[in-house]
Every structure is written in structure tokens, then in C-alpha cells.
Amino acid sequence: MRTVSLPDTWVYALRLPHDPRAARVARMTVRSVLDSHGRPEILDAVELMASEMVSNAYRHTDGPASLRLTALADGRLRVGVWDSHPRVPAPFGRSPRDRVPLAPVEGEGGRGLRLVQECADNWGGWSLGDGLLDRHVGKLLWFEVGG
């Protein structure tokens, strides 16, 4: 009789309040989860990108956010951040092959999602609606690394 081992898949989800400390909590969560699953090769990049996306959720919305880490069967890690605003920013509304122009050097912002675009293997986003015609509201932005 043969033993079948299941792939090393797992999911962690964290609900974050609208709080300026949410990005720090997200970084600590990412570090703890990836350390415990033996994924040091992606830890720093995932920590940085997840923190950036959670920071944007805090900065551009008035509501809570959620962070979800999913280990896929082929070794990839997918990180998703949900927030309550329905607009999907560039580059997440485009194909990963489309590049967004660099933010101006003297600009106050605009570099974070560019960083995700440069460091992640794949990314995307979906608007879930504005809540006017259905019960869904907000957007989900995600990225993948590894594999």
C-alpha cells in the first residue's frame, strides 16, 4: 500500500482595523507565518509588499482591511489584501505584463505598488463593487511569489 502525502498548503487570514499600526501587525504576521513554514527565501520581499498594500488600504480608505496568506500546492505563495474602496489602482487593474510608469522622484507617493509590480511574480485585483446594488463592497488586490 502506498502512502499519499498531501501538498503543503495552508491559509492564514487576518482582519485588520482601520489603524495606523495595521501595517506593522501585517509585517509581524507575515514574518511569523513564513518563519514557521520554513520559507526564508521569500520572507523579506513578502513582508515588504504586504506591508505596502496594507499601508495603502489604511491611507486610502476609512474602513478595515484583511490580509490573507495562501500557500498553493505548487510552492507559490499568494498574498491578498482586501479593503473597503472599490477602485482598483494601476498596475493591479492591468495584466502583469503591462508596466506602470515610475512615480516622479520628487513625488510624495506612488512608489509602493510599483515596488509590488517589480518584486512579485504575478499580481492582480478585482473590484467587488460599491455596495449600492449588491452586498459586496471594496476590492481585493493580490500578488504571488515563489514556485
DSSP file (Angstrom, degrees, kcal/mol; ACC not computed):
  #  RESIDUE AA STRUCTURE BP1 BP2  ACC     N-H-->O    O-->H-N    N-H-->O    O-->H-N    TCO  KAPPA ALPHA  PHI   PSI    X-CA   Y-CA   Z-CA
    1    1 A M              0   0    0      0, 0.0     2,-0.3     0, 0.0     0, 0.0   0.000 360.0 360.0 360.0 136.3    0.0    0.0    0.0
    2    2 A R        -     0   0    0      2,-0.0     2,-0.5     1,-0.0     0, 0.0  -0.703 360.0-135.6 -94.8 142.8    1.3    3.5   -1.0
    3    3 A T        -     0   0    0     -2,-0.3     2,-0.6     2,-0.0    -1,-0.0  -0.833  14.7-152.0 -96.1 133.2    1.1    6.5    1.3
    4    4 A V        -     0   0    0     -2,-0.5     2,-0.5     0, 0.0    -2,-0.0  -0.911   6.5-152.7-105.8 124.8    0.0    9.7   -0.3
    5    5 A S        -     0   0    0     -2,-0.6     3,-0.1     3,-0.0    -2,-0.0  -0.817  16.2-126.9 -98.4 137.6    1.3   12.9    1.2
    6    6 A L        -     0   0    0     -2,-0.5    -1,-0.0     1,-0.1     0, 0.0  -0.479  32.7 -98.4 -76.9 149.6   -0.8   16.0    0.9
    7    7 A P        -     0   0    0      0, 0.0     2,-2.1     0, 0.0    -1,-0.1  -0.299  40.6-101.9 -64.1 154.4    0.8   19.1   -0.6
    8    8 A D        +     0   0    0     65,-0.2     2,-0.4    64,-0.1    67,-0.1  -0.524  66.5 150.9 -80.0  77.6    2.0   21.7    1.9
    9    9 A T        +     0   0    0     -2,-2.1     2,-0.3    65,-0.0    63,-0.2  -0.852  11.0 155.3-110.3 148.0   -0.9   24.1    1.5
   10   10 A W  E     -A   71   0A   0     61,-0.8    61,-2.7    -2,-0.4     2,-0.4  -0.976  25.4-146.1-161.7 163.4   -2.3   26.4    4.2
   11   11 A V  E     -A   70   0A   0     -2,-0.3     2,-0.4    59,-0.2    59,-0.2  -0.998   8.6-174.0-140.1 133.6   -4.2   29.6    4.6
   12   12 A Y  E     -A   69   0A   0     57,-2.6    57,-2.9    -2,-0.4     2,-0.4  -0.995   8.0-171.5-124.1 135.7   -3.9   32.4    7.2
   13   13 A A  E     -A   68   0A   0     -2,-0.4     2,-0.4    55,-0.2    55,-0.2  -0.985   2.6-173.4-129.4 140.2   -6.4   35.3    7.3
   14   14 A L  E     -A   67   0A   0     53,-2.9    53,-2.8    -2,-0.4     2,-0.5  -0.992  15.0-147.5-136.5 125.2   -6.2   38.4    9.5
   15   15 A R  E     -A   66   0A   0     -2,-0.4    51,-0.3    51,-0.2    -2,-0.0  -0.813  20.1-161.5 -91.4 129.9   -8.8   41.1    9.9
   16   16 A L  E     -A   65   0A   0     49,-3.6    49,-2.7    -2,-0.5     6,-0.0  -0.938  10.3-133.7-117.2 131.1   -7.1   44.5   10.5
   17   17 A P        -     0   0    0      0, 0.0     2,-1.7     0, 0.0     5,-0.1  -0.308  41.1 -89.4 -73.2 165.0   -8.9   47.6   11.9
   18   18 A H  S    S+     0   0    0     44,-0.1    40,-0.0    46,-0.1     3,-0.0  -0.623  82.9 132.9 -74.2  92.5   -8.5   51.0   10.4
   19   19 A D    >   -     0   0    0     -2,-1.7     3,-2.1     1,-0.0     4,-0.3  -0.997  67.7-126.3-149.0 137.7   -5.5   51.8   12.4
   20   20 A P  T 3  S+     0   0    0      0, 0.0     3,-0.4     0, 0.0     4,-0.3   0.688 110.5  60.6 -63.3 -15.7   -2.1   53.3   11.6
   21   21 A R  T 3> S+     0   0    0      1,-0.2     4,-2.1     2,-0.1     3,-0.3   0.455  76.2  95.8 -87.4  -0.9   -0.4   50.2   13.3
   22   22 A A  H <> S+     0   0    0     -3,-2.1     4,-2.5     1,-0.2    -1,-0.2   0.870  79.8  53.9 -60.4 -39.1   -2.1   47.8   10.9
   23   23 A A  H  > S+     0   0    0     -3,-0.4     4,-2.4    -4,-0.3    -1,-0.2   0.893 108.7  49.8 -64.0 -38.5    0.9   47.6    8.5
   24   24 A R  H  > S+     0   0    0     -4,-0.3     4,-2.5    -3,-0.3    -1,-0.2   0.917 110.6  49.3 -65.1 -43.0    3.2   46.7   11.5
   25   25 A V  H  X S+     0   0    0     -4,-2.1     4,-2.2     1,-0.2    -2,-0.2   0.900 110.7  51.3 -62.5 -40.1    0.8   43.9   12.6
   26   26 A A  H  X S+     0   0    0     -4,-2.5     4,-2.8     2,-0.2    -2,-0.2   0.925 109.7  49.4 -62.8 -44.7    0.7   42.7    9.0
   27   27 A R  H  X S+     0   0    0     -4,-2.4     4,-2.5     1,-0.2    -2,-0.2   0.921 111.8  48.2 -60.3 -44.7    4.6   42.6    8.8
   28   28 A M  H  X S+     0   0    0     -4,-2.5     4,-2.3     2,-0.2    -1,-0.2   0.886 112.5  49.2 -64.2 -38.0    4.7   40.7   12.1
   29   29 A T  H  X S+     0   0    0     -4,-2.2     4,-2.8     2,-0.2     5,-0.3   0.942 111.4  48.1 -66.5 -47.9    2.1   38.2   11.0
   30   30 A V  H  X S+     0   0    0     -4,-2.8     4,-2.7     1,-0.2     5,-0.3   0.931 113.0  48.8 -57.9 -46.6    3.9   37.6    7.6
   31   31 A R  H  X S+     0   0    0     -4,-2.5     4,-2.3    -5,-0.2     5,-0.2   0.924 113.4  46.6 -61.3 -45.8    7.2   37.1    9.4
   32   32 A S  H  X S+     0   0    0     -4,-2.3     4,-2.3    -5,-0.2    -2,-0.2   0.927 115.3  45.2 -63.4 -46.2    5.7   34.7   11.9
   33   33 A V  H  X S+     0   0    0     -4,-2.8     4,-1.4     2,-0.2    -2,-0.2   0.943 116.2  44.1 -65.3 -48.6    3.8   32.6    9.4
   34   34 A L  H  <>S+     0   0    0     -4,-2.7     5,-2.6    -5,-0.3     4,-0.2   0.868 113.4  51.9 -69.2 -34.9    6.7   32.3    6.9
   35   35 A D  H ><5S+     0   0    0     -4,-2.3     3,-1.4    -5,-0.3    -1,-0.2   0.938 109.9  49.3 -60.9 -46.1    9.2   31.6    9.6
   36   36 A S  H 3<5S+     0   0    0     -4,-2.3    -1,-0.2     1,-0.3    -2,-0.2   0.754 113.3  46.7 -69.0 -22.9    7.0   28.8   11.0
   37   37 A H  T 3<5S-     0   0    0     -4,-1.4    -1,-0.3    -5,-0.1    -2,-0.2   0.293 114.0-114.3-101.2   9.4    6.6   27.3    7.5
   38   38 A G  T < 5 +     0   0    0     -3,-1.4    -3,-0.2    -4,-0.2     3,-0.2   0.914  69.9 136.3  64.7  45.8   10.3   27.4    6.6
   39   39 A R    >>< +     0   0    0     -5,-2.6     3,-1.3     1,-0.1     4,-0.7  -0.361   7.9 143.1-118.3  53.1   10.1   30.0    3.8
   40   40 A P  H 3>  +     0   0    0      0, 0.0     4,-0.5     0, 0.0     3,-0.3   0.764  62.8  70.8 -64.9 -24.2   13.0   32.3    4.5
   41   41 A E  H 34 S+     0   0    0      1,-0.2     4,-0.2    -3,-0.2   105,-0.1   0.724 111.9  27.8 -67.2 -20.9   13.8   32.8    0.8
   42   42 A I  H <> S+     0   0    0     -3,-1.3     4,-2.6     2,-0.1     5,-0.3   0.442  94.2  99.1-115.4  -3.1   10.7   34.9    0.3
   43   43 A L  H  X S+     0   0    0     -4,-0.7     4,-2.8    -3,-0.3     5,-0.2   0.912  82.8  44.4 -56.9 -53.8   10.2   36.4    3.7
   44   44 A D  H  X S+     0   0    0     -4,-0.5     4,-2.2     1,-0.2    -1,-0.2   0.913 116.6  45.5 -62.2 -44.3   11.7   39.9    3.3
   45   45 A A  H  > S+     0   0    0      2,-0.2     4,-2.6     1,-0.2     5,-0.2   0.924 115.5  46.1 -66.1 -43.8   10.0   40.5   -0.1
   46   46 A V  H  X S+     0   0    0     -4,-2.6     4,-2.8     2,-0.2     5,-0.3   0.913 111.8  52.1 -66.3 -41.5    6.6   39.3    1.1
   47   47 A E  H  X S+     0   0    0     -4,-2.8     4,-2.0    -5,-0.3    -1,-0.2   0.929 112.7  45.4 -58.6 -46.3    6.9   41.3    4.3
   48   48 A L  H  X S+     0   0    0     -4,-2.2     4,-2.1    -5,-0.2    -2,-0.2   0.934 116.1  44.2 -64.2 -48.1    7.7   44.5    2.4
   49   49 A M  H  X S+     0   0    0     -4,-2.6     4,-2.2     2,-0.2    -2,-0.2   0.908 114.2  48.7 -68.2 -41.5    5.0   44.0   -0.3
   50   50 A A  H  X S+     0   0    0     -4,-2.8     4,-2.4    -5,-0.2     5,-0.2   0.917 111.2  51.4 -63.6 -42.0    2.3   43.0    2.2
   51   51 A S  H  X S+     0   0    0     -4,-2.0     4,-2.5    -5,-0.3    -1,-0.2   0.903 109.4  50.3 -60.7 -42.4    3.1   46.0    4.4
   52   52 A E  H  X S+     0   0    0     -4,-2.1     4,-2.2     2,-0.2    -1,-0.2   0.922 111.4  47.5 -62.3 -44.6    2.9   48.4    1.5
   53   53 A M  H  X S+     0   0    0     -4,-2.2     4,-1.9     2,-0.2    -2,-0.2   0.890 113.2  47.4 -67.9 -38.5   -0.5   47.1    0.4
   54   54 A V  H  X S+     0   0    0     -4,-2.4     4,-2.1     2,-0.2    -1,-0.2   0.888 110.1  53.9 -68.4 -38.5   -1.9   47.2    4.0
   55   55 A S  H  X S+     0   0    0     -4,-2.5     4,-2.8    -5,-0.2    -2,-0.2   0.912 108.7  49.4 -59.5 -42.8   -0.5   50.8    4.4
   56   56 A N  H  X S+     0   0    0     -4,-2.2     4,-2.6     2,-0.2    -1,-0.2   0.894 107.3  54.4 -64.3 -39.1   -2.3   51.8    1.2
   57   57 A A  H  X S+     0   0    0     -4,-1.9     4,-0.7     1,-0.2     6,-0.2   0.916 112.9  43.4 -60.7 -41.9   -5.5   50.2    2.5
   58   58 A Y  H  < S+     0   0    0     -4,-2.1     3,-0.5     1,-0.2    -2,-0.2   0.933 116.5  46.9 -66.1 -45.9   -5.2   52.4    5.6
   59   59 A R  H  < S+     0   0    0     -4,-2.8    -2,-0.2     1,-0.2    -1,-0.2   0.838 119.5  36.4 -67.3 -35.4   -4.2   55.5    3.8
   60   60 A H  H  < S+     0   0    0     -4,-2.6     2,-0.3    -5,-0.2    -1,-0.2   0.344 114.4  49.3-108.1   6.0   -6.9   55.4    1.1
   61   61 A T     <  -     0   0    0     -4,-0.7     4,-0.0    -3,-0.5     0, 0.0  -0.872  61.0-142.4-135.4 171.4  -10.0   54.0    2.9
   62   62 A D  S    S+     0   0    0     -2,-0.3   -44,-0.1     2,-0.1    -4,-0.1   0.292  79.0  66.7-112.3   6.2  -11.9   54.7    6.1
   63   63 A G  S    S-     0   0    0     -6,-0.2    -2,-0.1     1,-0.2    22,-0.1  -0.467  88.4 -70.1-120.2-171.6  -12.6   51.1    7.0
   64   64 A P        -     0   0    0      0, 0.0    20,-0.6     0, 0.0     2,-0.3  -0.118  39.8-151.2 -72.5 173.8  -11.0   47.8    8.0
   65   65 A A  E     -AB  16  83A   0    -49,-2.7   -49,-3.6    18,-0.2     2,-0.4  -0.905   2.4-142.2-138.4 166.9   -8.8   45.6    5.8
   66   66 A S  E     -AB  15  82A   0     16,-2.0    16,-2.1    -2,-0.3     2,-0.4  -0.995   3.8-156.6-134.4 143.4   -8.0   42.0    5.6
   67   67 A L  E     -AB  14  81A   0    -53,-2.8   -53,-2.9    -2,-0.4     2,-0.4  -0.967  12.0-174.0-116.9 133.3   -4.7   40.1    4.9
   68   68 A R  E     -AB  13  80A   0     12,-2.5    12,-2.6    -2,-0.4     2,-0.5  -0.992   8.0-166.6-132.9 126.7   -4.7   36.6    3.6
   69   69 A L  E     -AB  12  79A   0    -57,-2.9   -57,-2.6    -2,-0.4     2,-0.5  -0.956  11.4-177.2-111.9 125.4   -1.7   34.4    3.0
   70   70 A T  E     -AB  11  78A   0      8,-2.8     8,-3.0    -2,-0.5     2,-0.6  -0.976  17.4-152.4-129.9 119.3   -2.3   31.2    1.0
   71   71 A A  E     -AB  10  77A   0    -61,-2.7   -61,-0.8    -2,-0.5     6,-0.2  -0.813  22.5-148.9 -87.0 121.2    0.4   28.6    0.2
   72   72 A L    >   -     0   0    0      4,-2.9     3,-2.0    -2,-0.6   -64,-0.1  -0.540  23.2-109.4 -91.8 158.1   -0.5   26.9   -3.1
   73   73 A A  T 3  S+     0   0    0      1,-0.3   -65,-0.2    -2,-0.2    -1,-0.1   0.744 114.5  58.1 -60.1 -26.7    0.3   23.3   -3.9
   74   74 A D  T 3  S-     0   0    0    -67,-0.1    -1,-0.3     2,-0.1     3,-0.1   0.309 123.9 -96.3 -90.4  10.8    3.0   24.2   -6.5
   75   75 A G  S <  S+     0   0    0     -3,-2.0    72,-0.5     1,-0.3    -2,-0.1   0.319  83.0 130.2  96.1  -8.5    5.1   26.2   -3.9
   76   76 A R  E     - C   0 146A   0     70,-0.2    -4,-2.9    71,-0.2     2,-0.5  -0.425  48.3-143.1 -75.5 155.2    3.8   29.6   -4.7
   77   77 A L  E     -BC  71 145A   0     68,-2.7    68,-2.0    -6,-0.2     2,-0.5  -0.987  10.8-160.5-116.6 127.8    2.5   32.0   -2.0
   78   78 A R  E     -BC  70 144A   0     -8,-3.0    -8,-2.8    -2,-0.5     2,-0.5  -0.932   4.2-167.2-108.4 130.8   -0.4   34.2   -2.8
   79   79 A V  E     -BC  69 143A   0     64,-2.9    64,-2.1    -2,-0.5     2,-0.4  -0.976   6.7-173.1-117.9 126.2   -1.0   37.3   -0.6
   80   80 A G  E     -BC  68 142A   0    -12,-2.6   -12,-2.5    -2,-0.5     2,-0.4  -0.943   9.6-166.5-120.8 141.9   -4.3   39.1   -0.8
   81   81 A V  E     -BC  67 141A   0     60,-3.2    60,-2.5    -2,-0.4     2,-0.4  -0.985   7.7-165.8-127.5 121.2   -5.3   42.4    0.8
   82   82 A W  E     +BC  66 140A   0    -16,-2.1   -16,-2.0    -2,-0.4     2,-0.3  -0.825  12.4 169.4-101.0 142.4   -9.0   43.4    0.9
   83   83 A D  E     -BC  65 139A   0     56,-1.8    56,-2.0    -2,-0.4   -18,-0.2  -0.913  43.3-106.7-142.7 176.3  -10.2   46.9    1.7
   84   84 A S  S    S+     0   0    0    -20,-0.6    54,-0.4    -2,-0.3   -19,-0.1   0.447  87.2  92.5 -88.1  -1.2  -13.5   48.8    1.5
   85   85 A H        -     0   0    0     52,-0.1    -2,-0.2     1,-0.1    43,-0.1  -0.821  63.1-151.3 -96.1 131.2  -12.8   51.0   -1.5
   86   86 A P        +     0   0    0      0, 0.0     2,-0.3     0, 0.0    43,-0.2   0.649  62.3 104.4 -78.1 -14.3  -13.9   49.6   -4.9
   87   87 A R        -     0   0    0     52,-0.1    -2,-0.1    40,-0.1    52,-0.1  -0.528  60.3-149.0 -76.0 127.6  -11.3   51.3   -7.1
   88   88 A V        -     0   0    0     -2,-0.3     5,-0.1    37,-0.1    39,-0.1  -0.846  18.3-142.7 -93.7 117.2   -8.5   49.0   -8.3
   89   89 A P    >>  -     0   0    0      0, 0.0     3,-1.1     0, 0.0     4,-0.8  -0.370  32.7 -65.1 -78.5 157.8   -5.3   51.1   -8.8
   90   90 A A  T 34 S+     0   0    0      1,-0.3    23,-0.1     2,-0.2    24,-0.1  -0.564 116.5  27.9 -68.9 143.0   -2.8   50.6  -11.5
   91   91 A P  T >4 S+     0   0    0      0, 0.0     3,-1.8     0, 0.0    -1,-0.3  -0.981 116.4  61.1 -91.1   2.8   -1.0   48.2  -12.0
   92   92 A F  T <4 S+     0   0    0     -3,-1.1    33,-0.7     1,-0.3    -2,-0.2   0.709  99.3  57.1 -69.9 -20.1   -3.4   45.8  -10.4
   93   93 A G  T 3< S+     0   0    0     -4,-0.8    -1,-0.3    31,-0.2     2,-0.2   0.426 106.3  62.1 -85.7   1.9   -6.2   46.5  -12.9
   94   94 A R  S <  S-     0   0    0     -3,-1.8    31,-0.1     4,-0.1     0, 0.0  -0.701  98.4 -80.1-120.7 170.7   -4.0   45.5  -15.8
   95   95 A S    >   -     0   0    0     -2,-0.2     3,-2.0     1,-0.1    -1,-0.1  -0.420  42.1-116.4 -65.8 145.6   -2.1   42.4  -16.9
   96   96 A P  T 3  S+     0   0    0      0, 0.0    -1,-0.1     0, 0.0    28,-0.1   0.693 116.0  64.3 -58.4 -16.5    1.2   41.8  -15.1
   97   97 A R  T 3  S+     0   0    0      2,-0.1     2,-0.4     0, 0.0    -2,-0.0   0.732  86.8  84.3 -77.9 -21.0    2.8   42.3  -18.5
   98   98 A D  S <  S-     0   0    0     -3,-2.0     2,-0.4    -7,-0.1    -4,-0.1  -0.674  72.2-150.6 -82.9 133.7    1.7   45.9  -18.5
   99   99 A R        -     0   0    0     -2,-0.4    -2,-0.1    -9,-0.0    -4,-0.0  -0.818   5.1-136.8-107.1 145.1    4.0   48.2  -16.7
  100  100 A V        -     0   0    0     -2,-0.4     3,-0.1     1,-0.1    17,-0.0  -0.794  34.5-101.3 -96.4 139.7    3.0   51.4  -14.9
  101  101 A P        -     0   0    0      0, 0.0    -1,-0.1     0, 0.0    13,-0.0  -0.223  46.5 -94.2 -58.5 150.3    5.3   54.5  -15.4
  102  102 A L        -     0   0    0      1,-0.1     9,-0.1    -3,-0.0     3,-0.1  -0.327  41.2-108.2 -63.1 145.9    7.7   55.2  -12.5
  103  103 A A        -     0   0    0      7,-0.2    -1,-0.1     1,-0.1     7,-0.1  -0.448  46.4 -90.0 -69.4 149.1    6.5   57.7   -9.9
  104  104 A P    >   -     0   0    0      0, 0.0     3,-1.4     0, 0.0    -1,-0.1  -0.331  30.6-125.8 -61.3 143.6    8.3   61.1  -10.0
  105  105 A V  T 3  S+     0   0    0      1,-0.3    -2,-0.1    -3,-0.1     0, 0.0   0.869 111.4  46.3 -58.7 -38.8   11.4   61.2   -7.8
  106  106 A E  T 3  S+     0   0    0      2,-0.0    -1,-0.3     0, 0.0    -3,-0.0   0.458  90.8 115.8 -85.7   0.0   10.1   64.4   -6.0
  107  107 A G    <   -     0   0    0     -3,-1.4     4,-0.0     1,-0.1    -4,-0.0  -0.284  67.3-134.0 -70.7 154.8    6.6   62.9   -5.5
  108  108 A E  S    S-     0   0    0      2,-0.0     2,-0.2     3,-0.0    -1,-0.1   0.710  80.2 -10.4 -79.8 -22.5    5.2   62.2   -2.1
  109  109 A G  S    S+     0   0    0      1,-0.1    -2,-0.1    -5,-0.1     0, 0.0  -0.817  76.6 101.6-155.4-168.2    3.9   58.7   -3.0
  110  110 A G        +     0   0    0     -2,-0.2     4,-0.3    -7,-0.1    -7,-0.2   0.437  65.7  96.8  98.1   0.1    3.2   56.3   -5.8
  111  111 A R     >  +     0   0    0      2,-0.1     4,-2.1     3,-0.1     5,-0.1   0.724  65.0  73.7 -93.4 -22.2    6.2   54.0   -5.3
  112  112 A G  H  > S+     0   0    0      1,-0.2     4,-1.7     2,-0.2     5,-0.1   0.919  99.4  40.5 -63.5 -50.0    4.6   51.3   -3.2
  113  113 A L  H  > S+     0   0    0      1,-0.2     4,-2.3     2,-0.2    -1,-0.2   0.808 112.5  57.6 -72.1 -26.7    2.5   49.5   -5.8
  114  114 A R  H  > S+     0   0    0     -4,-0.3     4,-2.0     2,-0.2    -1,-0.2   0.890 103.9  53.9 -63.6 -38.8    5.4   49.9   -8.3
  115  115 A L  H  X S+     0   0    0     -4,-2.1     4,-2.1     2,-0.2     5,-0.2   0.922 108.5  47.9 -60.5 -44.9    7.5   48.0   -5.8
  116  116 A V  H  X S+     0   0    0     -4,-1.7     4,-2.6     1,-0.2    -2,-0.2   0.920 109.4  54.4 -60.9 -43.4    5.0   45.2   -5.8
  117  117 A Q  H  < S+     0   0    0     -4,-2.3    -1,-0.2     1,-0.2    -2,-0.2   0.867 113.7  41.6 -58.6 -37.9    4.9   45.2   -9.6
  118  118 A E  H  < S+     0   0    0     -4,-2.0    -1,-0.2     1,-0.1    -2,-0.2   0.800 121.5  38.4 -81.2 -30.1    8.7   44.8   -9.7
  119  119 A C  H  < S+     0   0    0     -4,-2.1    -2,-0.2    -5,-0.2    -3,-0.2   0.757  99.2  79.8 -96.7 -27.0    9.1   42.2   -6.9
  120  120 A A     <  -     0   0    0     -4,-2.6    25,-0.2    -5,-0.2     3,-0.1  -0.485  67.5-141.8 -84.5 153.1    6.1   39.9   -7.3
  121  121 A D  S    S-     0   0    0     23,-2.5     2,-0.3     1,-0.3    24,-0.2   0.783  86.9  -0.8 -78.5 -29.3    6.0   37.1   -9.9
  122  122 A N  E     +D  144   0A   0     22,-1.3    22,-2.6     2,-0.0     2,-0.3  -0.979  68.6 173.5-156.4 153.8    2.3   37.8  -10.6
  123  123 A W  E     +D  143   0A   0     -2,-0.3     2,-0.3    20,-0.3    20,-0.2  -0.972   4.7 155.0-157.7 167.7   -0.4   40.2   -9.3
  124  124 A G  E     -D  142   0A   0     18,-2.0    18,-2.6    -2,-0.3     2,-0.3  -0.976  18.5-144.3-177.5-178.5   -3.9   41.3   -9.9
  125  125 A G  E     -D  141   0A   0    -33,-0.7     2,-0.4    -2,-0.3    16,-0.2  -0.982   0.4-156.1-163.9 153.2   -7.0   42.9   -8.5
  126  126 A W  E     -D  140   0A   0     14,-2.2    14,-2.4    -2,-0.3     2,-0.4  -1.000  18.1-134.0-135.4 135.3  -10.8   42.8   -8.5
  127  127 A S  E     -D  139   0A   0     -2,-0.4    12,-0.3    12,-0.2     3,-0.1  -0.744  12.2-164.6 -80.8 134.0  -13.3   45.4   -7.6
  128  128 A L  E     -     0   0A   0     10,-3.3     3,-0.2    -2,-0.4    11,-0.2   0.409  49.0 -98.6 -99.1  -0.2  -16.0   43.8   -5.5
  129  129 A G  E     -D  138   0A   0      9,-0.7     9,-2.2   -43,-0.2    -1,-0.4  -0.374  26.5 -87.6 108.7 172.9  -18.4   46.7   -6.0
  130  130 A D  E     -D  137   0A   0      7,-0.2     7,-0.2    -2,-0.1    -1,-0.1   0.367  56.2-114.2-103.3   3.1  -19.5   49.8   -4.2
  131  131 A G  S    S+     0   0    0      5,-0.9     6,-0.1    -3,-0.2    -2,-0.1   0.407  89.6 107.2  82.7  -3.7  -22.3   48.1   -2.2
  132  132 A L  S    S+     0   0    0      1,-0.1     3,-0.1     4,-0.1     5,-0.1   0.896  92.1  21.6 -75.8 -39.5  -25.1   50.1   -3.9
  133  133 A L  S    S+     0   0    0      3,-0.2     2,-0.3     1,-0.1    -1,-0.1   0.589 133.8  17.7-105.1 -13.3  -26.5   47.2   -6.0
  134  134 A D  S    S-     0   0    0      2,-0.3    -1,-0.1     1,-0.0     0, 0.0  -0.886  80.8-103.3-146.4 177.6  -25.2   44.3   -4.0
  135  135 A R  S    S+     0   0    0     -2,-0.3     2,-0.2    -3,-0.1    -6,-0.1   0.587  89.1  96.5 -84.4  -9.0  -23.9   43.4   -0.6
  136  136 A H        +     0   0    0     -8,-0.1    -5,-0.9     2,-0.0     2,-0.3  -0.573  50.4 173.7 -83.1 143.8  -20.3   43.2   -1.8
  137  137 A V  E     + D   0 130A   0     -2,-0.2    -7,-0.2    -7,-0.2     2,-0.2  -0.997  34.1  17.7-149.0 147.1  -18.0   46.2   -1.3
  138  138 A G  E    S- D   0 129A   0     -9,-2.2   -10,-3.3   -54,-0.4    -9,-0.7  -0.603  73.9 -80.4 101.2-155.5  -14.4   47.1   -1.8
  139  139 A K  E     -CD  83 127A   0    -56,-2.0   -56,-1.8   -12,-0.3     2,-0.5  -0.961  18.5-137.6-148.6 162.6  -11.6   45.4   -3.7
  140  140 A L  E     -CD  82 126A   0    -14,-2.4   -14,-2.2    -2,-0.3     2,-0.4  -0.988  17.7-172.8-126.7 120.5   -9.1   42.6   -3.4
  141  141 A L  E     +CD  81 125A   0    -60,-2.5   -60,-3.2    -2,-0.5     2,-0.3  -0.901  13.7 176.1-108.3 142.5   -5.5   43.1   -4.5
  142  142 A W  E     -CD  80 124A   0    -18,-2.6   -18,-2.0    -2,-0.4     2,-0.3  -0.959  16.1-171.0-143.8 159.5   -3.2   40.1   -4.6
  143  143 A F  E     -CD  79 123A   0    -64,-2.1   -64,-2.9    -2,-0.3     2,-0.4  -0.973  11.0-147.4-145.6 160.7    0.3   39.1   -5.6
  144  144 A E  E     +CD  78 122A   0    -22,-2.6   -23,-2.5    -2,-0.3   -22,-1.3  -0.971  14.4 176.4-130.1 145.1    2.2   35.8   -5.9
  145  145 A V  E     +C   77   0A   0    -68,-2.0   -68,-2.7    -2,-0.4   -25,-0.1  -0.947  44.0  21.8-138.8 161.4    5.8   34.9   -5.3
  146  146 A G  E      C   76   0A   0     -2,-0.3   -70,-0.2   -70,-0.2   -71,-0.1  -0.123 360.0 360.0  81.2-175.4    7.8   31.6   -5.4
  147  147 A G              0   0    0    -72,-0.5   -71,-0.2   -71,-0.1    -1,-0.1   0.409 360.0 360.0 107.4 360.0    7.2   28.4   -7.1
